[in-house]
């Protein structure tokens, strides 16, 4: 079920800070439109309904198929995250809400949005984790105070923070007025092609 944007269960870690920063960048109208999703499948199903209602012929099955593929490629990341922070399902829910929100504000710029989707796909390829590794992480988690788990969670938090920040930047760019279309193009090229650590 889609959930309204709220401030419950957010803490001061990388995950909670990323969500709070994203929320703070939204206008009251944008906040009312934002929804979080407990699973990627629910987000994609909602997107499908939105596309049908909006009657946008330039967005079709290929787009939804790509979104589904990207969500599947990110699953190993959330499999690990669910082991380490099982008490915070809102991290995953907010993530998929941010992905959908980028689509809502950028759907009229299909070429750029396809590049954004490709970038999400490239990012997720590094999250391929074999089943035995997940079992090892579960064992680490059972060992109280294990530094391996703490270090891994820091890495996952950094990935999460960068991705949500990326969604925030794209939202701000698409929010520029129509008279700033050239400016949008220049900034989008920067956001899409400049690595996070060089911005």
C-alpha positions as CSV (number, residue, x, y, z in Angstrom):
1,X,0.0,0.0,0.0
2,X,1.2,3.5,-0.8
3,X,2.0,5.6,2.3
4,X,1.8,9.4,2.7
5,X,5.0,11.2,3.4
6,X,5.5,11.7,7.1
7,X,8.3,12.1,9.6
8,X,7.9,8.9,11.7
9,X,10.8,6.7,12.5
10,X,13.5,8.8,11.0
11,X,16.8,9.2,12.9
12,X,20.0,11.2,12.5
13,X,21.9,8.6,10.5
14,X,22.7,8.8,6.8
15,X,19.4,7.2,5.9
16,X,17.2,9.5,8.0
17,X,19.2,12.6,7.1
18,X,18.9,11.8,3.4
19,X,15.1,11.6,3.8
20,X,14.8,14.7,5.8
21,X,17.0,16.7,3.4
22,X,14.9,15.5,0.4
23,X,11.7,16.4,2.2
24,X,12.9,19.9,3.1
25,X,13.6,20.6,-0.5
26,X,10.0,20.0,-1.5
27,X,7.3,22.7,-1.7
28,X,4.0,22.1,0.2
29,X,2.4,21.0,-3.1
30,X,5.2,18.6,-3.9
31,X,5.0,17.1,-0.4
32,X,1.3,16.5,-0.8
33,X,2.1,14.5,-4.0
34,X,4.9,12.4,-2.6
35,X,4.1,8.8,-1.7
36,X,6.3,6.1,-0.3
37,X,6.0,2.4,-1.3
38,X,6.7,-0.7,0.7
39,X,7.8,-2.5,-2.4
40,X,9.0,-1.6,-5.9
41,X,6.2,-3.7,-7.4
42,X,3.6,-1.4,-5.7
43,X,5.4,1.7,-7.1
44,X,5.5,0.3,-10.6
45,X,1.8,-0.7,-10.4
46,X,1.0,2.9,-9.4
47,X,3.1,4.3,-12.2
48,X,1.2,2.1,-14.7
49,X,-2.1,3.5,-13.5
50,X,-0.7,7.0,-13.6
51,X,0.6,6.6,-17.2
52,X,-2.8,5.2,-18.3
53,X,-4.7,8.1,-16.7
54,X,-2.3,10.7,-18.1
55,X,-2.6,9.2,-21.6
56,X,1.0,9.8,-22.6
57,X,1.7,7.7,-25.7
58,X,5.4,8.3,-25.5
59,X,5.7,6.4,-22.3
60,X,4.7,2.8,-22.7
61,X,5.5,-0.8,-21.9
62,X,9.2,-0.5,-22.7
63,X,9.5,2.2,-20.0
64,X,7.7,0.1,-17.4
65,X,9.8,-2.9,-18.3
66,X,13.0,-0.9,-17.7
67,X,11.7,0.4,-14.4
68,X,10.9,-3.2,-13.4
69,X,14.4,-4.4,-14.4
70,X,16.0,-1.6,-12.4
71,X,13.9,-2.4,-9.3
72,X,15.0,-6.0,-9.6
73,X,18.7,-5.1,-9.9
74,X,18.4,-3.0,-6.7
75,X,16.9,-5.9,-4.8
76,X,20.2,-7.3,-3.5
77,X,20.9,-3.9,-1.9
78,X,17.6,-3.9,0.0
79,X,18.1,-7.6,0.9
80,X,21.2,-6.6,2.8
81,X,19.7,-3.5,4.2
82,X,16.7,-5.4,5.5
83,X,19.1,-7.7,7.4
84,X,21.0,-4.9,9.0
85,X,18.1,-2.5,9.7
86,X,15.0,-4.6,9.8
87,X,13.4,-2.1,12.1
88,X,13.4,0.6,9.4
89,X,11.3,-0.5,6.4
90,X,10.7,3.2,5.7
91,X,14.2,3.4,4.2
92,X,13.2,1.2,1.3
93,X,9.7,2.7,1.1
94,X,11.1,6.3,0.8
95,X,13.6,5.2,-1.8
96,X,10.9,4.0,-4.2
97,X,8.8,7.0,-3.5
98,X,11.8,9.2,-4.5
99,X,12.3,7.3,-7.7
100,X,8.6,7.6,-8.7
101,X,8.7,11.3,-7.8
102,X,11.6,12.0,-10.2
103,X,9.5,10.4,-12.9
104,X,6.4,12.6,-12.1
105,X,8.4,15.8,-12.4
106,X,10.5,14.7,-15.4
107,X,8.2,12.7,-17.5
108,X,7.9,15.5,-20.1
109,X,11.6,15.2,-20.8
110,X,11.8,11.6,-21.9
111,X,15.3,11.6,-23.4
112,X,16.8,12.9,-20.2
113,X,14.7,10.6,-18.1
114,X,15.8,7.6,-20.0
115,X,19.4,8.6,-19.3
116,X,18.6,8.8,-15.6
117,X,17.1,5.3,-15.7
118,X,20.2,4.0,-17.4
119,X,22.3,5.6,-14.7
120,X,20.2,3.9,-12.0
121,X,20.7,0.6,-13.8
122,X,24.5,1.1,-13.9
123,X,24.6,1.9,-10.2
124,X,22.7,-1.2,-9.3
125,X,25.0,-3.6,-11.2
126,X,27.5,-3.3,-8.4
127,X,24.9,-4.7,-5.9
128,X,25.0,-8.3,-7.2
129,X,25.3,-10.4,-4.1
130,X,25.3,-14.2,-4.0
131,X,23.0,-16.0,-1.6
132,X,25.9,-17.3,0.5
133,X,27.1,-13.8,1.1
134,X,23.6,-12.8,2.4
135,X,23.9,-15.8,4.9
136,X,27.3,-14.5,6.0
137,X,25.9,-11.1,6.6
138,X,23.1,-12.6,8.7
139,X,25.7,-14.3,10.8
140,X,27.7,-11.1,11.2
141,X,24.5,-9.3,12.3
142,X,23.9,-11.9,15.0
143,X,27.4,-11.2,16.5
144,X,26.8,-8.2,18.8
145,X,29.1,-5.2,18.1
146,X,30.6,-6.8,15.0
147,X,32.6,-4.0,13.2
148,X,32.1,-5.7,9.8
149,X,28.4,-5.0,10.0
150,X,28.9,-1.4,11.2
151,X,31.3,-0.7,8.3
152,X,28.9,-2.3,5.7
153,X,26.0,-0.3,7.0
154,X,28.1,2.9,6.6
155,X,28.7,2.0,3.0
156,X,25.0,1.2,2.3
157,X,24.1,4.5,4.0
158,X,26.5,6.4,1.7
159,X,25.0,4.8,-1.4
160,X,21.5,5.6,-0.1
161,X,22.4,9.2,0.7
162,X,24.0,9.8,-2.7
163,X,21.0,8.3,-4.6
164,X,18.4,10.3,-2.7
165,X,20.5,13.4,-3.2
166,X,20.7,12.6,-6.9
167,X,16.8,12.4,-7.0
168,X,16.7,15.7,-5.2
169,X,18.9,17.4,-7.7
170,X,17.0,16.1,-10.6
171,X,13.7,17.2,-9.1
172,X,15.1,20.7,-8.6
173,X,16.3,20.9,-12.2
174,X,13.0,19.7,-13.7
175,X,11.2,22.3,-11.4
176,X,12.8,25.2,-13.3
177,X,10.4,27.2,-15.5
178,X,10.0,26.6,-19.2
179,X,12.0,29.6,-20.0
180,X,15.0,27.9,-18.5
181,X,15.0,24.9,-20.8
182,X,18.6,25.4,-22.0
183,X,19.7,25.8,-18.4
184,X,18.0,22.5,-17.6
185,X,19.8,20.8,-20.4
186,X,23.2,22.1,-19.2
187,X,22.6,21.2,-15.6
188,X,21.2,17.7,-16.4
189,X,24.3,16.9,-18.4
190,X,26.3,17.8,-15.4
191,X,24.2,15.8,-13.0
192,X,24.1,12.7,-15.3
193,X,27.8,12.6,-16.2
194,X,29.8,14.1,-13.3
195,X,30.6,11.5,-10.5
196,X,29.2,12.2,-7.1
197,X,32.6,12.6,-5.5
198,X,33.6,15.3,-8.0
199,X,30.6,17.7,-7.7
